[in-house]
């Protein structure tokens, strides 16, 4: 299930996005516990900012998040999610993670 690193922190100015991603993350964790005894694996993918049209479609194309040049490669993030699923992990942070994203955003000011 695809959640987001936004599931782990408050998300000012994205007041429905963060909580909705938190729901997906918690839902995946609960579902995993319920089906594990049946040999079913549920993995939550929590990617950081990923190069996609997400922010442009959200009307954020003219912000720092609209620029894909610094974001995680979507192919790498997808591979990390699949690798975690096949390894039976409960969750994985996709891409380089929040700390790197914050460092990049601070440099672009």
PADREN-260654 format. One record per residue: y, z, x of N, C-alpha, C, CB in turn; residue in one letter. Coordinates in steps of 0.001 Angstrom, whole numbers, plus 500000, padded with zeros to 6 digits. Glycine has a CB too. Layout:
% PADREN-260654
+--------+--------+--------+--------+--------+--------+--------+--------+--------+--------+--------+--------+----+
:   n_yy :   n_zz :   n_xx :  ca_yy :  ca_zz :  ca_xx :   c_yy :   c_zz :   c_xx :  cb_yy :  cb_zz :  cb_xx : aa :
+--------+--------+--------+--------+--------+--------+--------+--------+--------+--------+--------+--------+----+
:      Y :      Z :      X :      Y :      Z :      X :      Y :      Z :      X :      Y :      Z :      X :  A :
...
+--------+--------+--------+--------+--------+--------+--------+--------+--------+--------+--------+--------+----+
//
This chain:
% PADREN-260654
+--------+--------+--------+--------+--------+--------+--------+--------+--------+--------+--------+--------+----+
:   n_yy :   n_zz :   n_xx :  ca_yy :  ca_zz :  ca_xx :   c_yy :   c_zz :   c_xx :  cb_yy :  cb_zz :  cb_xx : aa :
+--------+--------+--------+--------+--------+--------+--------+--------+--------+--------+--------+--------+----+
: 498836 : 500000 : 500846 : 500000 : 500000 : 500000 : 501225 : 500000 : 500891 : 499999 : 501209 : 499037 :  X :
: 502216 : 499190 : 500543 : 503417 : 499119 : 501361 : 504477 : 500068 : 500819 : 503956 : 497680 : 501412 :  X :
: 504826 : 501022 : 501638 : 505883 : 501971 : 501344 : 507044 : 501626 : 502270 : 505403 : 503466 : 501530 :  X :
: 507585 : 502592 : 502988 : 508696 : 502373 : 503900 : 508965 : 503665 : 504657 : 509966 : 501897 : 503138 :  X :
: 509570 : 503537 : 505837 : 509996 : 504767 : 506506 : 511086 : 505445 : 505690 : 510499 : 504472 : 507941 :  X :
: 511698 : 504711 : 504765 : 512689 : 505308 : 503866 : 512058 : 506343 : 502945 : 513371 : 504226 : 503036 :  X :
: 510739 : 506363 : 502858 : 510046 : 507357 : 502039 : 510124 : 508745 : 502644 : 508597 : 506964 : 501852 :  X :
: 510504 : 508830 : 503913 : 510432 : 510102 : 504623 : 511771 : 510816 : 504780 : 509845 : 509878 : 505964 :  X :
: 512851 : 510182 : 504367 : 514187 : 510756 : 504529 : 515049 : 510423 : 503310 : 514856 : 510232 : 505828 :  X :
: 516112 : 511178 : 503069 : 517049 : 510794 : 502009 : 517663 : 509427 : 502321 : 518164 : 511863 : 501847 :  X :
: 517969 : 508661 : 501306 : 518499 : 507308 : 501504 : 519815 : 507133 : 500738 : 517464 : 506246 : 501047 :  X :
: 520915 : 507689 : 501264 : 522203 : 507485 : 500603 : 522503 : 505992 : 500453 : 523330 : 508180 : 501393 :  X :
: 523113 : 505638 : 499359 : 523482 : 504264 : 499022 : 522274 : 503401 : 498667 : 524230 : 503637 : 500175 :  X :
: 521101 : 503985 : 498710 : 519873 : 503336 : 498240 : 519103 : 504384 : 497434 : 519000 : 502767 : 499452 :  X :
: 519776 : 504959 : 496447 : 519260 : 506149 : 495769 : 518013 : 505908 : 494926 : 520322 : 506716 : 494901 :  X :
: 517683 : 504681 : 494632 : 516409 : 504434 : 493951 : 515358 : 503896 : 494912 : 516606 : 503456 : 492797 :  X :
: 515780 : 503240 : 495988 : 514824 : 502655 : 496927 : 513997 : 503729 : 497637 : 515558 : 501798 : 497956 :  X :
: 514654 : 504680 : 498266 : 513945 : 505724 : 499003 : 512955 : 506493 : 498136 : 514935 : 506684 : 499605 :  X :
: 513398 : 507009 : 496996 : 512451 : 507731 : 496139 : 511310 : 506860 : 495623 : 513181 : 508327 : 494969 :  X :
: 511562 : 505593 : 495362 : 510466 : 504733 : 494895 : 509450 : 504504 : 496013 : 511015 : 503377 : 494389 :  X :
: 509922 : 504408 : 497251 : 509009 : 504265 : 498388 : 508261 : 505569 : 498636 : 509779 : 503842 : 499656 :  X :
: 508924 : 506706 : 498394 : 508256 : 508002 : 498526 : 507126 : 508117 : 497501 : 509269 : 509161 : 498346 :  X :
: 507368 : 507617 : 496288 : 506314 : 507624 : 495279 : 505101 : 506830 : 495759 : 506837 : 507049 : 493955 :  X :
: 505338 : 505626 : 496287 : 504227 : 504791 : 496747 : 503451 : 505500 : 497858 : 504745 : 503422 : 497245 :  X :
: 504163 : 506126 : 498769 : 503519 : 506839 : 499871 : 502659 : 507990 : 499343 : 504577 : 507372 : 500856 :  X :
: 503220 : 508815 : 498464 : 502478 : 509941 : 497917 : 501321 : 509464 : 497025 : 503418 : 510857 : 497123 :  X :
: 501535 : 508386 : 496278 : 500475 : 507816 : 495448 : 499313 : 507362 : 496328 : 501012 : 506633 : 494607 :  X :
: 499610 : 506691 : 497429 : 498568 : 506239 : 498347 : 497800 : 507421 : 498921 : 499175 : 505404 : 499478 :  X :
: 498508 : 508481 : 499303 : 497854 : 509658 : 499869 : 496935 : 510315 : 498834 : 498905 : 510668 : 500370 :  X :
: 497414 : 510444 : 497597 : 496604 : 511071 : 496552 : 495397 : 510200 : 496195 : 497458 : 511332 : 495299 :  X :
: 495625 : 508899 : 496046 : 494533 : 507987 : 495714 : 493479 : 507988 : 496819 : 495070 : 506562 : 495488 :  X :
: 493931 : 508020 : 498057 : 493004 : 508065 : 499197 : 492069 : 509265 : 499072 : 493784 : 508131 : 500536 :  X :
: 492622 : 510415 : 498733 : 491812 : 511627 : 498600 : 490793 : 511489 : 497466 : 492715 : 512845 : 498353 :  X :
: 491188 : 510819 : 496398 : 490307 : 510678 : 495238 : 489154 : 509707 : 495479 : 491107 : 510221 : 494045 :  X :
: 489358 : 508679 : 496275 : 488331 : 507634 : 496425 : 487590 : 507682 : 497755 : 488962 : 506282 : 496271 :  X :
: 487998 : 508541 : 498649 : 487391 : 508584 : 499982 : 485881 : 508830 : 499925 : 488054 : 509669 : 500817 :  X :
: 485439 : 509689 : 499040 : 484002 : 509994 : 498944 : 483179 : 508783 : 498511 : 483775 : 511138 : 497964 :  X :
: 483842 : 507761 : 497993 : 483163 : 506537 : 497566 : 483224 : 505448 : 498637 : 483779 : 506022 : 496270 :  X :
: 483718 : 505806 : 499818 : 483788 : 504848 : 500915 : 484952 : 503876 : 500823 : 482525 : 504083 : 500979 :  X :
: 485935 : 504208 : 500003 : 487105 : 503349 : 499836 : 488244 : 503893 : 500686 : 487527 : 503257 : 498342 :  X :
: 488887 : 503020 : 501428 : 490006 : 503416 : 502276 : 491323 : 502978 : 501643 : 489859 : 502814 : 503690 :  X :
: 492264 : 503874 : 501620 : 493624 : 503550 : 501180 : 494547 : 503876 : 502345 : 494035 : 504350 : 499868 :  X :
: 495340 : 502900 : 502741 : 496268 : 503074 : 503855 : 497680 : 502778 : 503385 : 495887 : 502163 : 505045 :  X :
: 498612 : 503634 : 503731 : 500023 : 503404 : 503426 : 500701 : 502822 : 504665 : 500729 : 504726 : 502971 :  X :
: 501366 : 501707 : 504487 : 502155 : 501076 : 505549 : 503605 : 501459 : 505328 : 501976 : 499512 : 505562 :  X :
: 504214 : 502083 : 506332 : 505608 : 502509 : 506247 : 506423 : 501743 : 507282 : 505741 : 504046 : 506462 :  X :
: 506799 : 500506 : 506975 : 507551 : 499731 : 507958 : 509009 : 500170 : 508032 : 507475 : 498251 : 507625 :  X :
: 509563 : 499962 : 509216 : 511003 : 500072 : 509367 : 511607 : 498751 : 508932 : 511406 : 500432 : 510835 :  X :
: 512854 : 498525 : 509270 : 513518 : 497269 : 508895 : 512732 : 496096 : 509472 : 514997 : 497240 : 509400 :  X :
: 512395 : 495155 : 508623 : 511524 : 494039 : 508996 : 512226 : 492729 : 508693 : 510169 : 494114 : 508251 :  X :
: 512022 : 491741 : 509561 : 512696 : 490452 : 509376 : 512148 : 489740 : 508132 : 512518 : 489557 : 510634 :  X :
: 512936 : 489797 : 507089 : 512586 : 489166 : 505814 : 513888 : 488882 : 505069 : 511620 : 490081 : 504955 :  X :
: 513747 : 488377 : 503867 : 514918 : 488118 : 503026 : 515282 : 489314 : 502160 : 514670 : 486911 : 502145 :  X :
: 514619 : 490438 : 502379 : 514799 : 491612 : 501531 : 516270 : 492006 : 501379 : 514016 : 492776 : 502096 :  X :
: 516957 : 492222 : 502491 : 518335 : 492711 : 502425 : 519297 : 491655 : 501887 : 518792 : 493164 : 503800 :  X :
: 519058 : 490404 : 502189 : 519901 : 489332 : 501644 : 519750 : 489294 : 500126 : 519525 : 487949 : 502270 :  X :
: 518504 : 489361 : 499660 : 518249 : 489348 : 498210 : 518809 : 490586 : 497515 : 516751 : 489246 : 497943 :  X :
: 518943 : 491671 : 498264 : 519488 : 492910 : 497713 : 521013 : 492922 : 497757 : 518939 : 494110 : 498474 :  X :
: 521623 : 491797 : 498146 : 523076 : 491729 : 498205 : 523664 : 492363 : 499443 : 523654 : 492376 : 497008 :  X :
: 522850 : 492540 : 500478 : 523303 : 493194 : 501705 : 523368 : 492216 : 502870 : 522382 : 494355 : 502055 :  X :
: 523480 : 490934 : 502567 : 523485 : 489915 : 503608 : 524640 : 490032 : 504582 : 523512 : 488576 : 502988 :  X :
: 525760 : 490592 : 504141 : 526937 : 490708 : 505007 : 527025 : 492071 : 505704 : 528198 : 490469 : 504194 :  X :
: 525930 : 492834 : 505681 : 525900 : 494125 : 506365 : 525035 : 494014 : 507624 : 525360 : 495241 : 505420 :  X :
: 524983 : 495084 : 508396 : 524130 : 495107 : 509595 : 522671 : 494860 : 509236 : 524267 : 496452 : 510328 :  X :
: 522282 : 495297 : 508041 : 520888 : 495105 : 507636 : 520604 : 493669 : 507215 : 520542 : 496047 : 506498 :  X :
: 521624 : 492877 : 506973 : 521420 : 491471 : 506640 : 521064 : 490622 : 507845 : 522650 : 490920 : 505989 :  X :
: 521325 : 491141 : 509034 : 521045 : 490438 : 510287 : 519613 : 490725 : 510711 : 522045 : 490860 : 511405 :  X :
: 518762 : 489707 : 510720 : 517351 : 489897 : 511060 : 517068 : 489926 : 512555 : 516544 : 488816 : 510438 :  X :
: 518057 : 489642 : 513397 : 517796 : 489464 : 514832 : 517260 : 490715 : 515519 : 519056 : 489030 : 515522 :  X :
: 517539 : 491891 : 515009 : 517127 : 493129 : 515652 : 515933 : 493792 : 514970 : 518278 : 494084 : 515684 :  X :
: 515472 : 493198 : 513883 : 514440 : 493838 : 513065 : 513027 : 493573 : 513587 : 514549 : 493356 : 511632 :  X :
: 512101 : 494342 : 513053 : 510688 : 494194 : 513390 : 510167 : 492842 : 512920 : 509861 : 495331 : 512767 :  X :
: 509310 : 492248 : 513721 : 508673 : 490985 : 513375 : 507684 : 491225 : 512243 : 507963 : 490358 : 514608 :  X :
: 507825 : 490483 : 511155 : 506976 : 490697 : 509983 : 505484 : 490498 : 510288 : 507398 : 489756 : 508867 :  X :
: 505179 : 489611 : 511210 : 503767 : 489389 : 511571 : 503191 : 490600 : 512298 : 503625 : 488132 : 512453 :  X :
: 503989 : 491207 : 513158 : 503547 : 492406 : 513880 : 503325 : 493554 : 512901 : 504585 : 492812 : 514960 :  X :
: 504263 : 493732 : 511986 : 504150 : 494808 : 510993 : 502903 : 494612 : 510132 : 505414 : 494861 : 510100 :  X :
: 502668 : 493377 : 509677 : 501477 : 493096 : 508865 : 500207 : 493383 : 509653 : 501480 : 491632 : 508386 :  X :
: 500167 : 492988 : 510918 : 498996 : 493237 : 511757 : 498777 : 494727 : 511939 : 499153 : 492555 : 513121 :  X :
: 499851 : 495493 : 512146 : 499724 : 496943 : 512301 : 499134 : 497571 : 511036 : 501096 : 497573 : 512620 :  X :
: 499574 : 497089 : 509881 : 499035 : 497597 : 508621 : 497562 : 497293 : 508467 : 499794 : 497018 : 507457 :  X :
: 497177 : 496057 : 508758 : 495757 : 495680 : 508659 : 494900 : 496442 : 509662 : 495591 : 494174 : 508880 :  X :
: 495392 : 496569 : 510893 : 494643 : 497308 : 511910 : 494422 : 498756 : 511466 : 495387 : 497269 : 513265 :  X :
: 495457 : 499370 : 510892 : 495337 : 500754 : 510419 : 494342 : 500851 : 509267 : 496711 : 501294 : 509975 :  X :
: 494396 : 499886 : 508355 : 493459 : 499873 : 507231 : 492022 : 499782 : 507722 : 493765 : 498706 : 506287 :  X :
: 491749 : 498819 : 508611 : 490391 : 498627 : 509106 : 489922 : 499773 : 510006 : 490304 : 497321 : 509860 :  X :
: 490868 : 500526 : 510563 : 490527 : 501702 : 511366 : 490356 : 502950 : 510499 : 491603 : 501948 : 512422 :  X :
: 490625 : 502803 : 509189 : 490451 : 503922 : 508269 : 491569 : 504946 : 508307 : 489175 : 504599 : 508558 :  X :
: 492727 : 504568 : 508828 : 493850 : 505505 : 508910 : 494494 : 505686 : 507543 : 494894 : 505016 : 509929 :  X :
: 495089 : 506859 : 507330 : 495741 : 507114 : 506052 : 497118 : 506476 : 505969 : 495855 : 508597 : 505817 :  X :
: 497818 : 506379 : 507105 : 499159 : 505799 : 507097 : 499524 : 505303 : 508484 : 500196 : 506823 : 506606 :  X :
: 500465 : 504363 : 508527 : 500966 : 503856 : 509799 : 502434 : 503475 : 509615 : 500120 : 502632 : 510298 :  X :
: 503247 : 503811 : 510610 : 504631 : 503355 : 510632 : 504615 : 501984 : 511270 : 505577 : 504353 : 511410 :  X :
: 505057 : 500976 : 510529 : 505036 : 499610 : 511035 : 506285 : 499271 : 511820 : 504873 : 498640 : 509901 :  X :
: 506113 : 498514 : 512884 : 507237 : 498119 : 513716 : 507548 : 499180 : 514741 : 508456 : 497842 : 512867 :  X :
: 508779 : 499195 : 515177 : 509174 : 500099 : 516254 : 509596 : 501468 : 515757 : 510291 : 499494 : 517042 :  X :
: 509816 : 501619 : 514466 : 510125 : 502922 : 513910 : 511604 : 503207 : 513761 : 509521 : 503960 : 514747 :  X :
: 511898 : 504306 : 513113 : 513256 : 504679 : 512732 : 514161 : 504980 : 513919 : 513212 : 505867 : 511833 :  X :
: 513664 : 505630 : 514943 : 514513 : 506007 : 516081 : 515097 : 504759 : 516743 : 513706 : 506837 : 517115 :  X :
: 514282 : 503754 : 516960 : 514768 : 502517 : 517567 : 515772 : 501827 : 516655 : 513600 : 501575 : 517877 :  X :
: 515509 : 501811 : 515363 : 516436 : 501200 : 514405 : 517792 : 501891 : 514474 : 515868 : 501273 : 512968 :  X :
: 517795 : 503211 : 514505 : 519061 : 503950 : 514566 : 519816 : 503658 : 515858 : 518805 : 505454 : 514444 :  X :
: 519107 : 503540 : 516961 : 519750 : 503209 : 518233 : 520399 : 501833 : 518178 : 518734 : 503264 : 519377 :  X :
: 519722 : 500872 : 517591 : 520272 : 499517 : 517482 : 521498 : 499523 : 516605 : 519230 : 498542 : 516924 :  X :
: 521444 : 500214 : 515482 : 522582 : 500253 : 514566 : 523794 : 500927 : 515220 : 522199 : 500991 : 513272 :  X :
: 523561 : 501946 : 516000 : 524674 : 502633 : 516685 : 525347 : 501697 : 517688 : 524167 : 503912 : 517407 :  X :
: 524558 : 500859 : 518376 : 525125 : 499927 : 519352 : 525928 : 498830 : 518699 : 524034 : 499318 : 520186 :  X :
: 525630 : 498479 : 517464 : 526290 : 497356 : 516798 : 527614 : 497753 : 516153 : 525372 : 496769 : 515749 :  X :
: 528006 : 499004 : 516215 : 529243 : 499456 : 515574 : 530454 : 498910 : 516269 : 529311 : 500961 : 515549 :  X :
+--------+--------+--------+--------+--------+--------+--------+--------+--------+--------+--------+--------+----+
//
